[in-house]
Amino acid sequence: MNNRLKALRAERGWSQSDLAERLGISRQSVNAIETGRYDPSLPLAFRIADVFGQPIEMIFLREDAGK
Amino acid sequence: MATRMSPARRRYTLRLAAGMTAYLITLFLAVTFLRHGNLTGPLAWLLALLPGLSVASVFWAFGRLLVEEDDEYQRMLLVRQSLIATGFTLTIATLWGFLEMFGLVPRVEVFYLVLLWFFGLGIGSCFNGGVGRCGREREEA
């Protein structure tokens, strides 16, 4: 699953650590999600959506999106 | 960048230290009273079991860590690490068992499997670290 975490973070000037703190998870976990090595559970995906104030589908994209 | 230890990890470290301290103390007592003393009966059984139970407390601590860790990605890494350790231990135990059955290797005490499992945790940790460093990782700008 692709995601726009890095871009959304950059827009707000947040580091991975800032986002991790807001989500209550480790920076390593943010990095794993951001780089696509780990797909978050639905509850965590909703928390991420809440932190960015956007719907989930605007943050997480299907692998085949845009094809 | 240094990673802060989660509260669950801190509790695990404390439980691990307590378990290992209990192991050292009970092993010393067991060797003193059972091997060099003449203790018999139920007390001897209890004393002989205590070092093993102390080691078993480490497995309990690891289980609690899996339950108490809030970070789901960290939890997934721990599960993978323990599965690798278990697979490694069972593979070595199976291979050694057959070699032992055909008289090709000497008999080894079963409790050494615990050491293998801990070694397997190390392998699992390396595997997790290796996956973390593989090509797709992009550090933050």
N, CA and C atoms of all chains as a GROMACS GRO file, in nm:
protein
  624
    1MET      N    1   0.084  -0.119   0.000
    1MET     CA    2   0.000   0.000   0.000
    1MET      C    3   0.089   0.126   0.000
    2ASN      N    4   0.056   0.219  -0.088
    2ASN     CA    5   0.132   0.344  -0.092
    2ASN      C    6   0.068   0.444   0.005
    3ASN      N    7   0.146   0.546   0.041
    3ASN     CA    8   0.088   0.649   0.129
    3ASN      C    9   0.157   0.784   0.105
    4ARG      N   10   0.092   0.890   0.158
    4ARG     CA   11   0.142   1.026   0.138
    4ARG      C   12   0.197   1.084   0.268
    5LEU      N   13   0.237   0.994   0.357
    5LEU     CA   14   0.282   1.039   0.489
    5LEU      C   15   0.396   1.141   0.481
    6LYS      N   16   0.495   1.111   0.398
    6LYS     CA   17   0.613   1.197   0.392
    6LYS      C   18   0.575   1.338   0.344
    7ALA      N   19   0.489   1.341   0.239
    7ALA     CA   20   0.447   1.470   0.184
    7ALA      C   21   0.365   1.549   0.286
    8LEU      N   22   0.274   1.480   0.353
    8LEU     CA   23   0.189   1.547   0.452
    8LEU      C   24   0.272   1.598   0.570
    9ARG      N   25   0.372   1.520   0.606
    9ARG     CA   26   0.463   1.561   0.714
    9ARG      C   27   0.540   1.685   0.672
   10ALA      N   28   0.590   1.680   0.549
   10ALA     CA   29   0.672   1.793   0.497
   10ALA      C   30   0.589   1.922   0.494
   11GLU      N   31   0.461   1.910   0.453
   11GLU     CA   32   0.374   2.029   0.448
   11GLU      C   33   0.363   2.095   0.585
   12ARG      N   34   0.368   2.015   0.690
   12ARG     CA   35   0.352   2.068   0.825
   12ARG      C   36   0.485   2.094   0.894
   13GLY      N   37   0.592   2.058   0.826
   13GLY     CA   38   0.725   2.078   0.883
   13GLY      C   39   0.754   1.986   1.001
   14TRP      N   40   0.692   1.869   1.000
   14TRP     CA   41   0.712   1.774   1.109
   14TRP      C   42   0.823   1.675   1.072
   15SER      N   43   0.901   1.639   1.170
   15SER     CA   44   0.998   1.530   1.150
   15SER      C   45   0.925   1.398   1.178
   16GLN      N   46   0.992   1.286   1.149
   16GLN     CA   47   0.933   1.156   1.182
   16GLN      C   48   0.910   1.144   1.332
   17SER      N   49   1.002   1.200   1.409
   17SER     CA   50   0.988   1.195   1.555
   17SER      C   51   0.866   1.274   1.602
   18ASP      N   52   0.842   1.392   1.538
   18ASP     CA   53   0.725   1.472   1.574
   18ASP      C   54   0.597   1.393   1.550
   19LEU      N   55   0.591   1.329   1.433
   19LEU     CA   56   0.471   1.252   1.400
   19LEU      C   57   0.456   1.132   1.494
   20ALA      N   58   0.570   1.067   1.522
   20ALA     CA   59   0.567   0.952   1.613
   20ALA      C   60   0.512   0.993   1.749
   21GLU      N   61   0.555   1.108   1.797
   21GLU     CA   62   0.509   1.157   1.928
   21GLU      C   63   0.358   1.183   1.926
   22ARG      N   64   0.312   1.243   1.816
   22ARG     CA   65   0.167   1.271   1.804
   22ARG      C   66   0.084   1.142   1.800
   23LEU      N   67   0.143   1.038   1.742
   23LEU     CA   68   0.071   0.911   1.727
   23LEU      C   69   0.091   0.817   1.846
   24GLY      N   70   0.191   0.849   1.929
   24GLY     CA   71   0.221   0.762   2.042
   24GLY      C   72   0.287   0.632   2.001
   25ILE      N   73   0.368   0.638   1.892
   25ILE     CA   74   0.442   0.520   1.847
   25ILE      C   75   0.589   0.559   1.829
   26SER      N   76   0.674   0.464   1.795
   26SER     CA   77   0.816   0.493   1.780
   26SER      C   78   0.846   0.554   1.642
   27ARG      N   79   0.959   0.625   1.635
   27ARG     CA   80   1.000   0.683   1.507
   27ARG      C   81   1.027   0.573   1.405
   28GLN      N   82   1.079   0.461   1.456
   28GLN     CA   83   1.107   0.346   1.369
   28GLN      C   84   0.977   0.298   1.302
   29SER      N   85   0.868   0.302   1.377
   29SER     CA   86   0.740   0.258   1.323
   29SER      C   87   0.690   0.355   1.216
   30VAL      N   88   0.706   0.485   1.243
   30VAL     CA   89   0.666   0.585   1.143
   30VAL      C   90   0.746   0.563   1.015
   31ASN      N   91   0.875   0.539   1.030
   31ASN     CA   92   0.961   0.516   0.914
   31ASN      C   93   0.915   0.393   0.836
   32ALA      N   94   0.881   0.286   0.910
   32ALA     CA   95   0.838   0.161   0.844
   32ALA      C   96   0.708   0.183   0.765
   33ILE      N   97   0.617   0.262   0.822
   33ILE     CA   98   0.490   0.289   0.752
   33ILE      C   99   0.516   0.377   0.630
   34GLU      N  100   0.596   0.483   0.654
   34GLU     CA  101   0.622   0.582   0.549
   34GLU      C  102   0.690   0.518   0.427
   35THR      N  103   0.779   0.424   0.452
   35THR     CA  104   0.855   0.364   0.342
   35THR      C  105   0.784   0.239   0.286
   36GLY      N  106   0.665   0.210   0.337
   36GLY     CA  107   0.587   0.099   0.281
   36GLY      C  108   0.629  -0.038   0.329
   37ARG      N  109   0.716  -0.043   0.431
   37ARG     CA  110   0.758  -0.174   0.483
   37ARG      C  111   0.653  -0.232   0.578
   38TYR      N  112   0.563  -0.147   0.625
   38TYR     CA  113   0.460  -0.195   0.717
   38TYR      C  114   0.330  -0.121   0.689
   39ASP      N  115   0.223  -0.199   0.672
   39ASP     CA  116   0.090  -0.140   0.655
   39ASP      C  117   0.021  -0.135   0.791
   40PRO      N  118  -0.020  -0.016   0.836
   40PRO     CA  119  -0.079  -0.006   0.971
   40PRO      C  120  -0.216  -0.072   0.978
   41SER      N  121  -0.256  -0.105   1.100
   41SER     CA  122  -0.391  -0.160   1.122
   41SER      C  123  -0.491  -0.047   1.098
   42LEU      N  124  -0.618  -0.082   1.088
   42LEU     CA  125  -0.721   0.021   1.068
   42LEU      C  126  -0.724   0.123   1.182
   43PRO      N  127  -0.720   0.078   1.311
   43PRO     CA  128  -0.721   0.178   1.419
   43PRO      C  129  -0.606   0.278   1.408
   44LEU      N  130  -0.485   0.228   1.375
   44LEU     CA  131  -0.371   0.321   1.363
   44LEU      C  132  -0.388   0.410   1.240
   45ALA      N  133  -0.439   0.353   1.132
   45ALA     CA  134  -0.462   0.434   1.011
   45ALA      C  135  -0.562   0.546   1.041
   46PHE      N  136  -0.664   0.518   1.120
   46PHE     CA  137  -0.761   0.622   1.158
   46PHE      C  138  -0.694   0.729   1.245
   47ARG      N  139  -0.602   0.684   1.335
   47ARG     CA  140  -0.531   0.782   1.420
   47ARG      C  141  -0.445   0.873   1.333
   48ILE      N  142  -0.380   0.814   1.232
   48ILE     CA  143  -0.296   0.892   1.141
   48ILE      C  144  -0.384   0.993   1.066
   49ALA      N  145  -0.500   0.945   1.021
   49ALA     CA  146  -0.592   1.033   0.949
   49ALA      C  147  -0.636   1.149   1.039
   50ASP      N  148  -0.663   1.118   1.166
   50ASP     CA  149  -0.704   1.223   1.261
   50ASP      C  150  -0.594   1.326   1.281
   51VAL      N  151  -0.470   1.276   1.294
   51VAL     CA  152  -0.357   1.367   1.318
   51VAL      C  153  -0.341   1.464   1.200
   52PHE      N  154  -0.361   1.416   1.078
   52PHE     CA  155  -0.347   1.502   0.960
   52PHE      C  156  -0.478   1.572   0.922
   53GLY      N  157  -0.586   1.532   0.989
   53GLY     CA  158  -0.716   1.595   0.961
   53GLY      C  159  -0.765   1.568   0.820
   54GLN      N  160  -0.735   1.448   0.771
   54GLN     CA  161  -0.777   1.410   0.636
   54GLN      C  162  -0.839   1.271   0.638
   55PRO      N  163  -0.926   1.240   0.542
   55PRO     CA  164  -0.980   1.103   0.537
   55PRO      C  165  -0.871   1.002   0.502
   56ILE      N  166  -0.890   0.880   0.548
   56ILE     CA  167  -0.790   0.774   0.526
   56ILE      C  168  -0.752   0.760   0.380
   57GLU      N  169  -0.854   0.765   0.291
   57GLU     CA  170  -0.826   0.740   0.149
   57GLU      C  171  -0.743   0.851   0.084
   58MET      N  172  -0.730   0.964   0.153
   58MET     CA  173  -0.643   1.071   0.103
   58MET      C  174  -0.499   1.050   0.147
   59ILE      N  175  -0.478   0.960   0.240
   59ILE     CA  176  -0.343   0.935   0.293
   59ILE      C  177  -0.287   0.803   0.243
   60PHE      N  178  -0.371   0.698   0.248
   60PHE     CA  179  -0.327   0.566   0.202
   60PHE      C  180  -0.389   0.535   0.066
   61LEU      N  181  -0.303   0.493  -0.025
   61LEU     CA  182  -0.347   0.471  -0.164
   61LEU      C  183  -0.324   0.325  -0.202
   62ARG      N  184  -0.413   0.275  -0.287
   62ARG     CA  185  -0.395   0.139  -0.336
   62ARG      C  186  -0.268   0.130  -0.420
   63GLU      N  187  -0.208   0.012  -0.419
   63GLU     CA  188  -0.084  -0.010  -0.496
   63GLU      C  189  -0.103   0.025  -0.643
   64ASP      N  190  -0.226  -0.006  -0.694
   64ASP     CA  191  -0.250   0.014  -0.838
   64ASP      C  192  -0.311   0.151  -0.867
   65ALA      N  193  -0.312   0.241  -0.766
   65ALA     CA  194  -0.372   0.372  -0.788
   65ALA      C  195  -0.296   0.447  -0.897
   66GLY      N  196  -0.369   0.507  -0.990
   66GLY     CA  197  -0.304   0.586  -1.094
   66GLY      C  198  -0.270   0.507  -1.217
   67LYS      N  199  -0.290   0.372  -1.210
   67LYS     CA  200  -0.258   0.290  -1.328
   67LYS      C  201  -0.373   0.291  -1.425
   68MET      N  202   1.982   0.792   1.536
   68MET     CA  203   1.907   0.859   1.643
   68MET      C  204   1.868   0.757   1.751
   69ALA      N  205   1.886   0.794   1.876
   69ALA     CA  206   1.854   0.701   1.983
   69ALA      C  207   1.703   0.680   1.990
   70THR      N  208   1.663   0.555   2.015
   70THR     CA  209   1.521   0.524   2.026
   70THR      C  210   1.485   0.514   2.174
   71ARG      N  211   1.379   0.587   2.213
   71ARG     CA  212   1.336   0.582   2.352
   71ARG      C  213   1.270   0.449   2.382
   72MET      N  214   1.298   0.396   2.501
   72MET     CA  215   1.242   0.269   2.540
   72MET      C  216   1.095   0.288   2.581
   73SER      N  217   1.007   0.206   2.529
   73SER     CA  218   0.866   0.217   2.564
   73SER      C  219   0.846   0.169   2.708
   74PRO      N  220   0.735   0.212   2.773
   74PRO     CA  221   0.709   0.164   2.910
   74PRO      C  222   0.705   0.011   2.916
   75ALA      N  223   0.649  -0.053   2.812
   75ALA     CA  224   0.642  -0.200   2.810
   75ALA      C  225   0.782  -0.260   2.807
   76ARG      N  226   0.872  -0.199   2.730
   76ARG     CA  227   1.011  -0.247   2.722
   76ARG      C  228   1.082  -0.229   2.855
   77ARG      N  229   1.052  -0.116   2.921
   77ARG     CA  230   1.116  -0.091   3.052
   77ARG      C  231   1.072  -0.198   3.153
   78ARG      N  232   0.941  -0.229   3.152
   78ARG     CA  233   0.892  -0.333   3.243
   78ARG      C  234   0.954  -0.468   3.209
   79TYR      N  235   0.969  -0.496   3.078
   79TYR     CA  236   1.029  -0.622   3.036
   79TYR      C  237   1.174  -0.632   3.086
   80THR      N  238   1.247  -0.522   3.073
   80THR     CA  239   1.387  -0.522   3.116
   80THR      C  240   1.397  -0.549   3.267
   81LEU      N  241   1.308  -0.486   3.343
   81LEU     CA  242   1.307  -0.507   3.488
   81LEU      C  243   1.272  -0.652   3.522
   82ARG      N  244   1.170  -0.706   3.452
   82ARG     CA  245   1.130  -0.845   3.477
   82ARG      C  246   1.241  -0.942   3.438
   83LEU      N  247   1.309  -0.911   3.327
   83LEU     CA  248   1.420  -0.995   3.281
   83LEU      C  249   1.531  -0.996   3.386
   84ALA      N  250   1.564  -0.877   3.436
   84ALA     CA  251   1.670  -0.865   3.537
   84ALA      C  252   1.630  -0.941   3.664
   85ALA      N  253   1.503  -0.930   3.703
   85ALA     CA  254   1.456  -0.999   3.824
   85ALA      C  255   1.463  -1.150   3.803
   86GLY      N  256   1.422  -1.197   3.685
   86GLY     CA  257   1.423  -1.340   3.655
   86GLY      C  258   1.565  -1.396   3.655
   87MET      N  259   1.657  -1.322   3.596
   87MET     CA  260   1.795  -1.368   3.589
   87MET      C  261   1.861  -1.367   3.727
   88THR      N  262   1.826  -1.266   3.808
   88THR     CA  263   1.879  -1.261   3.945
   88THR      C  264   1.826  -1.380   4.025
   89ALA      N  265   1.696  -1.407   4.010
   89ALA     CA  266   1.636  -1.521   4.081
   89ALA      C  267   1.702  -1.651   4.035
   90TYR      N  268   1.734  -1.660   3.904
   90TYR     CA  269   1.797  -1.780   3.850
   90TYR      C  270   1.934  -1.803   3.917
   91LEU      N  271   2.014  -1.696   3.923
   91LEU     CA  272   2.148  -1.710   3.981
   91LEU      C  273   2.140  -1.752   4.128
   92ILE      N  274   2.047  -1.690   4.202
   92ILE     CA  275   2.034  -1.721   4.344
   92ILE      C  276   1.985  -1.865   4.365
   93THR      N  277   1.880  -1.903   4.291
   93THR     CA  278   1.824  -2.037   4.310
   93THR      C  279   1.919  -2.147   4.259
   94LEU      N  280   1.995  -2.114   4.154
   94LEU     CA  281   2.092  -2.213   4.104
   94LEU      C  282   2.200  -2.236   4.210
   95PHE      N  283   2.246  -2.126   4.270
   95PHE     CA  284   2.348  -2.136   4.376
   95PHE      C  285   2.294  -2.220   4.492
   96LEU      N  286   2.170  -2.193   4.533
   96LEU     CA  287   2.110  -2.267   4.644
   96LEU      C  288   2.092  -2.415   4.609
   97ALA      N  289   2.045  -2.441   4.486
   97ALA     CA  290   2.022  -2.579   4.444
   97ALA      C  291   2.153  -2.658   4.441
   98VAL      N  292   2.256  -2.599   4.383
   98VAL     CA  293   2.385  -2.668   4.376
   98VAL      C  294   2.440  -2.690   4.516
   99THR      N  295   2.427  -2.588   4.602
   99THR     CA  296   2.481  -2.598   4.738
   99THR      C  297   2.411  -2.709   4.818
  100PHE      N  298   2.277  -2.710   4.813
  100PHE     CA  299   2.204  -2.802   4.899
  100PHE      C  300   2.176  -2.939   4.836
  101LEU      N  301   2.173  -2.944   4.704
  101LEU     CA  302   2.140  -3.073   4.640
  101LEU      C  303   2.264  -3.150   4.595
  102ARG      N  304   2.360  -3.077   4.542
  102ARG     CA  305   2.479  -3.147   4.492
  102ARG      C  306   2.581  -3.169   4.604
  103HIS      N  307   2.595  -3.066   4.690
  103HIS     CA  308   2.695  -3.078   4.796
  103HIS      C  309   2.632  -3.107   4.931
  104GLY      N  310   2.499  -3.105   4.942
  104GLY     CA  311   2.432  -3.133   5.068
  104GLY      C  312   2.361  -3.266   5.060
  105ASN      N  313   2.276  -3.292   5.154
  105ASN     CA  314   2.203  -3.420   5.150
  105ASN      C  315   2.052  -3.397   5.163
  106LEU      N  316   2.006  -3.289   5.101
  106LEU     CA  317   1.864  -3.256   5.106
  106LEU      C  318   1.784  -3.356   5.022
  107THR      N  319   1.676  -3.406   5.077
  107THR     CA  320   1.589  -3.500   5.002
  107THR      C  321   1.442  -3.462   5.023
  108GLY      N  322   1.354  -3.535   4.958
  108GLY     CA  323   1.210  -3.515   4.978
  108GLY      C  324   1.154  -3.398   4.899
  109PRO      N  325   1.034  -3.351   4.937
  109PRO     CA  326   0.966  -3.244   4.862
  109PRO      C  327   1.049  -3.116   4.850
  110LEU      N  328   1.124  -3.084   4.956
  110LEU     CA  329   1.206  -2.963   4.954
  110LEU      C  330   1.315  -2.972   4.846
  111ALA      N  331   1.368  -3.093   4.828
  111ALA     CA  332   1.469  -3.115   4.724
  111ALA      C  333   1.407  -3.094   4.586
  112TRP      N  334   1.284  -3.144   4.568
  112TRP     CA  335   1.213  -3.126   4.440
  112TRP      C  336   1.191  -2.978   4.414
  113LEU      N  337   1.144  -2.907   4.517
  113LEU     CA  338   1.116  -2.764   4.502
  113LEU      C  339   1.243  -2.688   4.465
  114LEU      N  340   1.350  -2.718   4.538
  114LEU     CA  341   1.476  -2.648   4.514
  114LEU      C  342   1.531  -2.679   4.374
  115ALA      N  343   1.510  -2.804   4.328
  115ALA     CA  344   1.558  -2.843   4.194
  115ALA      C  345   1.477  -2.776   4.084
  116LEU      N  346   1.350  -2.744   4.115
  116LEU     CA  347   1.264  -2.681   4.014
  116LEU      C  348   1.284  -2.529   4.005
  117LEU      N  349   1.328  -2.469   4.115
  117LEU     CA  350   1.333  -2.322   4.121
  117LEU      C  351   1.419  -2.256   4.012
  118PRO      N  352   1.540  -2.309   3.982
  118PRO     CA  353   1.618  -2.245   3.874
  118PRO      C  354   1.544  -2.248   3.740
  119GLY      N  355   1.480  -2.361   3.712
  119GLY     CA  356   1.404  -2.373   3.587
  119GLY      C  357   1.286  -2.278   3.583
  120LEU      N  358   1.217  -2.265   3.697
  120LEU     CA  359   1.102  -2.173   3.703
  120LEU      C  360   1.149  -2.028   3.686
  121SER      N  361   1.267  -2.000   3.738
  121SER     CA  362   1.322  -1.864   3.722
  121SER      C  363   1.345  -1.832   3.574
  122VAL      N  364   1.400  -1.931   3.502
  122VAL     CA  365   1.422  -1.912   3.358
  122VAL      C  366   1.287  -1.900   3.286
  123ALA      N  367   1.190  -1.982   3.330
  123ALA     CA  368   1.057  -1.977   3.268
  123ALA      C  369   0.994  -1.839   3.286
  124SER      N  370   1.030  -1.770   3.394
  124SER     CA  371   0.974  -1.636   3.417
  124SER      C  372   1.015  -1.540   3.305
  125VAL      N  373   1.128  -1.570   3.241
  125VAL     CA  374   1.173  -1.486   3.128
  125VAL      C  375   1.077  -1.502   3.010
  126PHE      N  376   1.029  -1.625   2.989
  126PHE     CA  377   0.931  -1.647   2.881
  126PHE      C  378   0.801  -1.574   2.913
  127TRP      N  379   0.763  -1.579   3.040
  127TRP     CA  380   0.643  -1.505   3.084
  127TRP      C  381   0.663  -1.356   3.058
  128ALA      N  382   0.783  -1.305   3.093
  128ALA     CA  383   0.812  -1.161   3.073
  128ALA      C  384   0.802  -1.126   2.924
  129PHE      N  385   0.852  -1.216   2.838
  129PHE     CA  386   0.846  -1.191   2.694
  129PHE      C  387   0.701  -1.190   2.647
  130GLY      N  388   0.623  -1.283   2.701
  130GLY     CA  389   0.479  -1.287   2.668
  130GLY      C  390   0.409  -1.159   2.711
  131ARG      N  391   0.440  -1.111   2.831
  131ARG     CA  392   0.380  -0.986   2.879
  131ARG      C  393   0.421  -0.869   2.788
  132LEU      N  394   0.546  -0.871   2.742
  132LEU     CA  395   0.592  -0.765   2.652
  132LEU      C  396   0.508  -0.763   2.526
  133LEU      N  397   0.478  -0.883   2.472
  133LEU     CA  398   0.395  -0.890   2.351
  133LEU      C  399   0.255  -0.836   2.377
  134VAL      N  400   0.204  -0.858   2.498
  134VAL     CA  401   0.069  -0.812   2.532
  134VAL      C  402   0.069  -0.661   2.560
  135GLU      N  403   0.172  -0.613   2.629
  135GLU     CA  404   0.171  -0.476   2.679
  135GLU      C  405   0.227  -0.372   2.580
  136GLU      N  406   0.303  -0.416   2.480
  136GLU     CA  407   0.361  -0.320   2.385
  136GLU      C  408   0.249  -0.256   2.302
  137ASP      N  409   0.238  -0.125   2.312
  137ASP     CA  410   0.130  -0.053   2.243
  137ASP      C  411   0.159  -0.030   2.094
  138ASP      N  412   0.287  -0.024   2.062
  138ASP     CA  413   0.328   0.007   1.925
  138ASP      C  414   0.315  -0.120   1.840
  139GLU      N  415   0.218  -0.122   1.748
  139GLU     CA  416   0.188  -0.246   1.676
  139GLU      C  417   0.302  -0.292   1.586
  140TYR      N  418   0.379  -0.198   1.531
  140TYR     CA  419   0.492  -0.238   1.446
  140TYR      C  420   0.601  -0.304   1.531
  141GLN      N  421   0.627  -0.248   1.648
  141GLN     CA  422   0.725  -0.307   1.740
  141GLN      C  423   0.678  -0.446   1.784
  142ARG      N  424   0.547  -0.458   1.805
  142ARG     CA  425   0.490  -0.587   1.845
  142ARG      C  426   0.510  -0.690   1.733
  143MET      N  427   0.490  -0.647   1.609
  143MET     CA  428   0.508  -0.737   1.495
  143MET      C  429   0.655  -0.783   1.487
  144LEU      N  430   0.748  -0.689   1.513
  144LEU     CA  431   0.890  -0.726   1.511
  144LEU      C  432   0.921  -0.829   1.619
  145LEU      N  433   0.861  -0.811   1.738
  145LEU     CA  434   0.884  -0.905   1.848
  145LEU      C  435   0.828  -1.044   1.815
  146VAL      N  436   0.710  -1.046   1.755
  146VAL     CA  437   0.650  -1.175   1.717
  146VAL      C  438   0.739  -1.244   1.615
  147ARG      N  439   0.786  -1.168   1.516
  147ARG     CA  440   0.873  -1.229   1.414
  147ARG      C  441   1.002  -1.281   1.476
  148GLN      N  442   1.058  -1.200   1.568
  148GLN     CA  443   1.182  -1.238   1.636
  148GLN      C  444   1.163  -1.369   1.713
  149SER      N  445   1.050  -1.382   1.785
  149SER     CA  446   1.028  -1.503   1.865
  149SER      C  447   0.997  -1.623   1.775
  150LEU      N  448   0.932  -1.600   1.661
  150LEU     CA  449   0.906  -1.711   1.569
  150LEU      C  450   1.036  -1.762   1.508
  151ILE      N  451   1.125  -1.670   1.475
  151ILE     CA  452   1.255  -1.711   1.421
  151ILE      C  453   1.332  -1.790   1.527
  152ALA      N  454   1.329  -1.741   1.651
  152ALA     CA  455   1.398  -1.811   1.761
  152ALA      C  456   1.340  -1.951   1.781
  153THR      N  457   1.208  -1.962   1.776
  153THR     CA  458   1.143  -2.091   1.797
  153THR      C  459   1.174  -2.186   1.681
  154GLY      N  460   1.166  -2.136   1.560
  154GLY     CA  461   1.197  -2.218   1.443
  154GLY      C  462   1.341  -2.266   1.445
  155PHE      N  463   1.431  -2.176   1.481
  155PHE     CA  464   1.574  -2.210   1.489
  155PHE      C  465   1.596  -2.320   1.593
  156THR      N  466   1.535  -2.301   1.711
  156THR     CA  467   1.553  -2.396   1.822
  156THR      C  468   1.497  -2.534   1.785
  157LEU      N  469   1.377  -2.536   1.730
  157LEU     CA  470   1.314  -2.664   1.696
  157LEU      C  471   1.391  -2.736   1.585
  158THR      N  472   1.445  -2.658   1.490
  158THR     CA  473   1.523  -2.719   1.382
  158THR      C  474   1.649  -2.785   1.436
  159ILE      N  475   1.722  -2.710   1.520
  159ILE     CA  476   1.845  -2.766   1.577
  159ILE      C  477   1.812  -2.888   1.665
  160ALA      N  478   1.704  -2.877   1.744
  160ALA     CA  479   1.666  -2.988   1.834
  160ALA      C  480   1.631  -3.113   1.753
  161THR      N  481   1.560  -3.093   1.642
  161THR     CA  482   1.520  -3.207   1.560
  161THR      C  483   1.643  -3.273   1.495
  162LEU      N  484   1.729  -3.189   1.437
  162LEU     CA  485   1.849  -3.242   1.371
  162LEU      C  486   1.937  -3.314   1.472
  163TRP      N  487   1.957  -3.249   1.588
  163TRP     CA  488   2.043  -3.310   1.691
  163TRP      C  489   1.982  -3.440   1.741
  164GLY      N  490   1.849  -3.442   1.756
  164GLY     CA  491   1.781  -3.561   1.804
  164GLY      C  492   1.808  -3.682   1.714
  165PHE      N  493   1.801  -3.661   1.583
  165PHE     CA  494   1.828  -3.773   1.491
  165PHE      C  495   1.975  -3.813   1.495
  166LEU      N  496   2.063  -3.713   1.498
  166LEU     CA  497   2.206  -3.745   1.505
  166LEU      C  498   2.237  -3.823   1.633
  167GLU      N  499   2.171  -3.783   1.741
  167GLU     CA  500   2.191  -3.849   1.871
  167GLU      C  501   2.137  -3.993   1.866
  168MET      N  502   2.020  -4.008   1.803
  168MET     CA  503   1.957  -4.141   1.794
  168MET      C  504   2.048  -4.240   1.720
  169PHE      N  505   2.120  -4.191   1.620
  169PHE     CA  506   2.209  -4.281   1.544
  169PHE      C  507   2.351  -4.283   1.600
  170GLY      N  508   2.368  -4.225   1.719
  170GLY     CA  509   2.496  -4.233   1.789
  170GLY      C  510   2.608  -4.151   1.727
  171LEU      N  511   2.571  -4.050   1.652
  171LEU     CA  512   2.676  -3.970   1.585
  171LEU      C  513   2.721  -3.850   1.668
  172VAL      N  514   2.638  -3.810   1.762
  172VAL     CA  515   2.674  -3.697   1.850
  172VAL      C  516   2.643  -3.738   1.995
  173PRO      N  517   2.712  -3.674   2.091
  173PRO     CA  518   2.685  -3.709   2.232
  173PRO      C  519   2.550  -3.656   2.279
  174ARG      N  520   2.502  -3.710   2.391
  174ARG     CA  521   2.376  -3.665   2.448
  174ARG      C  522   2.395  -3.526   2.512
  175VAL      N  523   2.298  -3.439   2.489
  175VAL     CA  524   2.305  -3.304   2.545
  175VAL      C  525   2.183  -3.282   2.634
  176GLU      N  526   2.205  -3.218   2.749
  176GLU     CA  527   2.092  -3.190   2.841
  176GLU      C  528   1.988  -3.102   2.772
  177VAL      N  529   1.862  -3.133   2.798
  177VAL     CA  530   1.753  -3.064   2.729
  177VAL      C  531   1.749  -2.913   2.759
  178PHE      N  532   1.790  -2.874   2.881
  178PHE     CA  533   1.776  -2.732   2.914
  178PHE      C  534   1.867  -2.641   2.831
  179TYR      N  535   1.961  -2.701   2.758
  179TYR     CA  536   2.043  -2.617   2.668
  179TYR      C  537   1.960  -2.559   2.553
  180LEU      N  538   1.841  -2.619   2.532
  180LEU     CA  539   1.752  -2.565   2.428
  180LEU      C  540   1.714  -2.419   2.457
  181VAL      N  541   1.705  -2.388   2.587
  181VAL     CA  542   1.672  -2.251   2.626
  181VAL      C  543   1.779  -2.154   2.576
  182LEU      N  544   1.905  -2.197   2.592
  182LEU     CA  545   2.016  -2.112   2.542
  182LEU      C  546   2.003  -2.092   2.391
  183LEU      N  547   1.968  -2.203   2.321
  183LEU     CA  548   1.950  -2.193   2.176
  183LEU      C  549   1.840  -2.093   2.141
  184TRP      N  550   1.731  -2.096   2.219
  184TRP     CA  551   1.619  -2.006   2.191
  184TRP      C  552   1.663  -1.861   2.210
  185PHE      N  553   1.740  -1.835   2.316
  185PHE     CA  554   1.789  -1.698   2.337
  185PHE      C  555   1.882  -1.657   2.223
  186PHE      N  556   1.965  -1.753   2.178
  186PHE     CA  557   2.052  -1.725   2.064
  186PHE      C  558   1.967  -1.696   1.940
  187GLY      N  559   1.858  -1.773   1.927
  187GLY     CA  560   1.764  -1.753   1.816
  187GLY      C  561   1.700  -1.614   1.822
  188LEU      N  562   1.675  -1.564   1.942
  188LEU     CA  563   1.622  -1.427   1.954
  188LEU      C  564   1.721  -1.327   1.895
  189GLY      N  565   1.849  -1.354   1.918
  189GLY     CA  566   1.954  -1.268   1.862
  189GLY      C  567   1.950  -1.272   1.709
  190ILE      N  568   1.933  -1.393   1.654
  190ILE     CA  569   1.924  -1.407   1.508
  190ILE      C  570   1.802  -1.330   1.457
  191GLY      N  571   1.690  -1.346   1.529
  191GLY     CA  572   1.567  -1.275   1.491
  191GLY      C  573   1.585  -1.125   1.494
  192SER      N  574   1.659  -1.078   1.595
  192SER     CA  575   1.685  -0.935   1.607
  192SER      C  576   1.769  -0.886   1.488
  193CYS      N  577   1.870  -0.966   1.451
  193CYS     CA  578   1.953  -0.931   1.335
  193CYS      C  579   1.867  -0.928   1.209
  194PHE      N  580   1.777  -1.027   1.196
  194PHE     CA  581   1.690  -1.032   1.079
  194PHE      C  582   1.602  -0.907   1.073
  195ASN      N  583   1.544  -0.871   1.187
  195ASN     CA  584   1.461  -0.750   1.193
  195ASN      C  585   1.542  -0.627   1.155
  196GLY      N  586   1.664  -0.620   1.207
  196GLY     CA  587   1.752  -0.507   1.176
  196GLY      C  588   1.787  -0.504   1.029
  197GLY      N  589   1.813  -0.622   0.972
  197GLY     CA  590   1.848  -0.632   0.830
  197GLY      C  591   1.733  -0.589   0.742
  198VAL      N  592   1.612  -0.631   0.779
  198VAL     CA  593   1.494  -0.591   0.702
  198VAL      C  594   1.477  -0.440   0.711
  199GLY      N  595   1.504  -0.385   0.830
  199GLY     CA  596   1.490  -0.240   0.851
  199GLY      C  597   1.586  -0.160   0.767
  200ARG      N  598   1.703  -0.221   0.736
  200ARG     CA  599   1.803  -0.146   0.660
  200ARG      C  600   1.796  -0.176   0.511
  201CYS      N  601   1.705  -0.266   0.471
  201CYS     CA  602   1.705  -0.305   0.330
  201CYS      C  603   1.661  -0.189   0.241
  202GLY      N  604   1.677  -0.208   0.114
  202GLY     CA  605   1.668  -0.103   0.013
  202GLY      C  606   1.556  -0.001   0.026
  203ARG      N  607   1.439  -0.040   0.078
  203ARG     CA  608   1.325   0.051   0.071
  203ARG      C  609   1.329   0.159   0.179
  204GLU      N  610   1.420   0.142   0.277
  204GLU     CA  611   1.422   0.242   0.385
  204GLU      C  612   1.475   0.376   0.335
  205ARG      N  613   1.399   0.478   0.363
  205ARG     CA  614   1.445   0.613   0.326
  205ARG      C  615   1.439   0.697   0.453
  206GLU      N  616   1.554   0.742   0.494
  206GLU     CA  617   1.557   0.823   0.616
  206GLU      C  618   1.493   0.958   0.591
  207GLU      N  619   1.441   1.017   0.697
  207GLU     CA  620   1.375   1.146   0.683
  207GLU      C  621   1.474   1.254   0.640
  208ALA      N  622   1.421   1.350   0.567
  208ALA     CA  623   1.509   1.456   0.517
  208ALA      C  624   1.549   1.549   0.630
   0.00000   0.00000   0.00000
